[in-house]
Amino acid sequence: MQKFRLLEQKRPFTIMQGDVRCTLWLRQLEAITDFADVRAGQRGGWLEEEELLSQSGDCWVYSQNSILYGGAWVTHNARITGECVIGQGAIIDGNALVDSSQVTHHAHIGDQVAVRASQVSGQCQIGDVARVSDSQVIARRGLTAEKHQQLRIADRASVHASRIMHQAQIIDSALVSYAFIEHRACVSGHAVIEGNEENDVWLCDQAWVGERARILAGRGEGQSPTLRYSSRVGGNAQIVGECLLKHRVRVEGDAVLTGGPLQLDDRVSIDGHARVTGNVLIEHRVRLTDEVSVEAWDDETIHIHGDKTLAGSQHITRMPYYGVPG
């Protein structure tokens, strides 16, 4: 049983295929029976072909300013609201809501997902009850040895005002806002990634943030935390402000890092209740644990390096700890 027809009047729509401008001719939806909250005679969006919207289920394209083209497929009970562009093999199914967004290039949005005011492009999966708003999701496979890994936003994850790129994974109950997450970086568990209007949080390469860790940008110039090169932050750890983690750094337990700027590099490990604050450089297999505190005052810089463990209740504030041998 059919629920809609396409009106005879055609409307041109221009798209870019690479550097070539192409014109499509679209026809408008009109419901021919009542279903869900749609009434017979109600007009909707514009389609390149009737097959792009399923005749079964309660799926519908509500806005007369929305278009479906290029082999896109809207099915089941999916709803397309606001001014949307859905094309180039994108699939919207399940009970998904796509509002005022652009979804193209084989992106798949399904289940109970809501995507609002966003751009989603490339072979990716957004599923379960994930939420995406005011964001760019640009997937690209084949950049790494895991050539078949797809970008994924799933479970109860929420993404707001962020750019999620390449093969990144945002899963579980992760909360991401004002962040730039790319390559194979992953945010999972109950982790919180929170930038602001001035500074993004940046995760790239194979950086991982999980469990109940929090990565927070500061206010003011340069207060953007950055995780790179397989760095991992977990437990209840918290990182705030101008902090750079490079080359297999691990921050766990109840550790707190506050930038000024702060840099960790080359298999540094910080756990327990350790605290690091200010203009501090720690590199080359240093471990901080227990109640250790490293605090650089005013314009002073502290540099700790070498294969060593600092434990107990040490409170390091002065220059003599530059390059102390292990």
Secondary structure, 3 states (H helix, E strand, C coil): CCCEEEEEEEEEEEEEECCEEEEEEEEEEEECCCECCECCCCEEEEECCHHHECCCCCCEECCCCCEECCCCEECCCCEEECCCEECCCCEECCCCEEECCEEECCCEECCCCEEECCEEECCEEECCCCEEECCEEEECCCCCCCCCCCEEECCCCEEECCEEEECCEECCCCEEECEEECCCCEECCCCEEECCCCCCEEECCCCEECCCCEEECCCCCCCCCEECCCCEECCCCEEECCEEEECCCEECCCCEEEEEEEEEECCCEECCCCEEEEEEEEECCEEECCCCEEECCCCCCEEEECCEEECCCCEECCHHHCCCCC
